[in-house]
Structure formats: structure tokens, C-alpha cells
Amino acid sequence: MHPFGELSARRRELGAALRRLRKNAGLSGEQIALAAGISQSRVSRIELGQQSASPEVVSRWGRACGAMSAQLDELTALADAAATEAVSWRKAMAGGLDKLQQDSRHLEASASLICNFQTAWVPGLLQLPEYARRIFTAEHGPAQPDIAVAVATRMNRQAILYDEAKRFEFILTDAVLRWRVGPPSLMRAQIDKILTLTTLGNVTIGIIPQSAESSHWHDHGFNILDVRDVAQDAVVHVETLMSGLTITDPADVTAYKAAFARLRDLAVTGDDASHLLRRILADYEDTPSRPSEAR
């Protein structure tokens, strides 16, 4: 669950201030793009608050508009604050679970490369409906009124996997597949689905075996979305217990990309991943369901 569509107050404030600065200087979006070293479309997204601008971009923007030193300091400080923002789940949930899923779909639609690392649960784009229902219930409780609608929207999001213009990389620890979200029958079906998705040419699924030895950082899951494969347009989303983090600072995004590359090196892919998935699947064949798990 990510507040993908949540337009941050700081990004909106920064975008509005930069737009006023440009307008007062009598400059076009194309002129600012040239001065700031970014695309004209990115100028538009920044001004609309849809994307953050780094302090370096803001500084070049401000200088091109003739901003005074004090105003530049204020704008770059705002850009720095907007680079990593947390939105509480309580606030993000104001529109309901289904809205969050719709927001996720909109952002995924703009990305040409999605890289996802998970340590505990199967990523939403790979989940079965019943697996997704149990995850939503675990997060929000059975009384959450729109779980069924959110599950349906999550399933609709998965159509993007079949868009050959986009690429996907999923790296999972094998603990993800051994953590029983439901009865063995559900886990077997979930692994079968992942095995099927490994046949897609634009989808890479890597599994980090329990036996892999590494001192690499792997504290939490994260999602990297590269918009049109332009490094400056990449964002990272991280979930915590109480909030979702959106990270746009280029240095921080680069650090997450480097971490993903190191984790990718630990994972098995292709036939090796399929063999590991089948071994885990076989373990579930020998695991009977508890009476309480029968449906």
C-alpha cells in the first residue's frame, strides 16, 4: 500500500513558488528547462507538484530567474525538505483502500522500469486475489469496508505486467514464500502464479536463497519506479508501520539503486529461480493444513 497519488504539500508549495518565480521573470517553461538542465515536461511536473526538484535544480532555476540570495536559500531548503517525505497511513487512508490502489496504478503507468525488493510478503503485482485479501485484512483488520474492491483493483493493476514496453524486476527473499499468509493450498497456488509469471519476457523474478551469504544491507523492502528510464525522474517508495515514504533526492535514489543491484547479485533467476520455487512448492505439498485453516 503506497500513497502514490498523494501530492505532497511541500512539493505543491515548491512548485507554486517556482512557477511564480518563472512567470515574474517572463521566462517560458522551455527557457527554464534549458537553464536548469532538465526536460520541459519535468518543468511542468515540478510546477504542478507532481515531482520534487533537487536543491541543485532549484538553485539553477532561481538564478535563471534572478532570485535574490535569501529567496534562493528559502527555496533550496524547501526542496531539501521535500526530497524525502512521509505520509501517514491514517491520512493516506482518508480516501479509502481502493483509492490507494488506483493511485498506485497511475504511477506505475508512467514508469518504464519498476524494481521491487521484498523480505516478507509477495509484491502486490504478483499476488493472487486471496493472498491480497489476507494482506489487506492483516494490515487494516476485517472491518475495513472496501477490502474486496481494493483486491479487485490490485488484480486490475497486474495487467501492466503484460505491457512489453515496460520492464519489471522483482527480488524476493525465499522467506517471502515460506511465510505462511494462509494454508498450504494458498501458498502452493501463489507460488504457481509466480512460476507462470517467470515466463514473461519483460519480467525478471529473482529469489535470494536462505543459504546465500551476504553482509549487504537488506533491512526493509522498497520499490523503485523509473519514469521513462530518466534517472532524475526516479522515485523510491518505502513502507513503514505507520507511514509511507516517498524518496526523490537523486543521491538517495542512487543509493537504493545500488542496494538493489547488490541484492540482485545474491538472487537466482531464470531456470535456477524456477527450480528453487519448485523446491519450496514441494515443501508445501508435504505440509497439511491445520483444521482452522480449512475454508
N, C-alpha and C positions, 0 to 999 in steps of 0.2 A: 504494500500500500504506500503510494507516494503522492504527496501533494503537487503533482507535476504541473497542473494548470494554475497553481496559486501564484498570482503576480505579487511579488514582494513589495511591501510598502516602500522600502528603501530603493528598490530598482525603479519603481514608479516615480519616486521623488527625484532620483538622479536623472532619469530620462527626461522628465519635465524641465528640470533645471538646464540640462544640456540643450534641449530644444529651444528654450527661451534665449539661451546664450547665442545659439546659431542664428536664430531669427533676428535678434537685435544687431548682430554683426552683418546682417544682409547676405549670409552665405547659404548656398544650396546644400542639399544632402550630398551631392556628388563632390562638391568642393571640400566638405568636411571629411568625407571618406578618403580623399586624396591626401589631405593634411594629416589625418590620424593614422593612415596606413591600413585601413580596413575597407570592406566592401560597402557599397551603398545600401544593400539590403540589411547589412548589420547595423548601419546608422539608424535605419528605420526601426529595427527591433529594439535597439537601445533606447531610443526616444519613446517607444511605446511601453517600456518597462518589461518587455518580454525576455530581455537578456541583459546581463550585467556587463559593465565596461571596466576593464582593468584600470588601476590608477595611472598607468603609462598612457593608455589611450585617452583617458580623461585629460591628462596633462597636455597632450598634443592637441586635443580638441580645444581646450581652453586657450592655449597660446595662439592657435589659429584665429580665435575669435577676439583676441586682445584682452582677455580676462586679467584683472589685477591679481597680484600675488596672494592676497588674503582670500579672494574668491577661489583661486586655484587650490589653495590649501583646503578649503572647505569641501570642494567638490571631490578632490582626491581622497579625503578622509571618508566621505560618504561612499565612494567607490570601494574603498578598502573594507568598509563595514558590510557592504552588500555582497562581497565576494563569497562569503560563507554564511548562510542564514538558516536558522531553524524555524520551522513552522510546527506548532504543537498539534498533535493529532486531534485534540479537542476542537481546536479552531478549524483544522482542515476538514473535520467530520461534519461541520455545520451544514454542508450541502448533501451529506449522506455518503454511504459507501459507493453507490453507483456513480456519483459524480467524480469521485477519485479515480475510478476505473476509466471513465470517459476522458478525464484529464490525461491519464497515462497513455491512452490510445492516441490522443492528439500529439503528444510529444514524440512518441515512438514513430508516428507517421512522418515527422520531419527529420528523423535520424537515418543515416545510411549505414551506420555501423553501431551495433549495440553489444557491449561486452558486460557480462554478468558473472559475478562470483558469489557463491553461497556456501555457507557452512552448516546450515541446519535444515532448511526447507527447500523443496523443489521450486525453482523460479516460476512466477505466475504464467509466463508464456509457454511453459511446458506442462502445466498442471492439468489433471483430469478434473471434471466438474465436482465429483465427490471429495477429492483431495482439497480443492479450492474451498468448498463449503466448510470443511473441517478447520481449515486455516482461518477463515473469516470468523468462525464460531470461537476458536481458541483466542483470537485477538479481541473480539468485541462481545462475546457472550451470546447465548442462543436467543436472547430477547431482541437483538438488533433486527429492526424490521425489514431491511432491504437486502438481506444476505442473498436470497435467491436471485434477485435482479442483478446484484453485483457479480455473482457467479456467472450468469448468462453473459454479462458484458465482458468479463475476463475471458470467457471462451471465444467471444467475437473478436477480441484483441488478437487472438492467436492466428487469425487469417493472415496477419502481416508476415508470418514465417514463410509463406508461400510466394512472397514478392521477391523475385530473383534479383531485383535491383538493390536489395538490402542484404547485409551480412550480419550474422549473429554468432557470437562466441559465448558459450556457457561453460564455466568451470565450476564443478561441484566436488566437495569432499565426498568420499564414499559414505561418510557418516550421514549425509543428507538422505541417502537411500536406505539406510539401516535404522534411522529414527522413525519409529512406527507412528505415523499420524493416524492410522486406522488399522483394521485387521489385515492379516497377511494377504487376503484376496485383493484388497485395495492396493497394497504395496506392489503386488505382482502386476496388476493392471497398470499402475503408474510407471513401473519400470518398462513394461511392454511398450507403452506410449513413447517413452524416451528412446527406446531402441528403434522404433519406427522413424522418429524424427532425425536420427543419426544418418538416415539415407538421403536427406535433403542436401543438395549441393551447396547451398548458401548458409547452412547451419553446421557449426562445429561444436560438439559436446565433448568436453574433457572431464575425466574423473581422476581425482587425486587419491591413489590407494592409501589405505591405512598404513601400509608398510613404507610409504615414502618418507625419507628422512630429510628434514629441512629446518633451518633456523630462520627462514623467511617470515616476515610479518604476515599474519593471516587472522587478525583479531575479529573481524566482522565482515559481513557481506556488503557488496556495493554494486552499483550499476553505472556504467559509463555510456553516455549517448553522444556520439559524434555526429553533428549536424553537417551533412554534405561533406564529410571527411575533412572539414576545416578545423585544425587544431584549436583555434581561438574560439570556435563555436561549441566546443565540447563541454558537457556538464556531467557532474558526478552526483548521484543520489545515494544517501546512506540512511537507513532506518535505525532509530533507537527506540527504547521502550515508550518514550513519551513524545517524541517528535521526529520529523523527517528533515534531514539536512540537504540543502542544495548547495553544491560547491562549484564555483565558476572561476575562481582565481587560477590563472594559467599555470602557475608553479605548483599549486596543489593538485590540479587535474593531471599534470605531468607525473607527479609522484604516484597517483593512483594508477596511471597507465603503466608505469614502471613496475608497480607491485603486481598488476595483472599479468604482465609479461613473465615475471618470476614464477608466479603461480601456474601459468600455462606450461612452463618448462617442467613442472612437477607432475603434470597430468598426463594420463594416457588418452589417446584419441583414436579415431578410426577403428580398425579391427580390434586393437588392444582394448579400447574402451568397451566395444561390444562384448568381448569375451568377459571382461570384468562385470559388466551389467548382467550377463547371463549367469555368472557365478553367484552374484547376490540374489538373482531371481531364484536360483536353485535352493539357496538357503531358506527362502520363504516357502518353497514347496514342502519343506520338511518341518514347517512351523505351523502347528494347528491354531485355529482361532480360539480365543477364550470365549466361554458362553456369553459374557457381557458384550462381546464384540459382534455377535451374530446379528444380522439385520433382517 
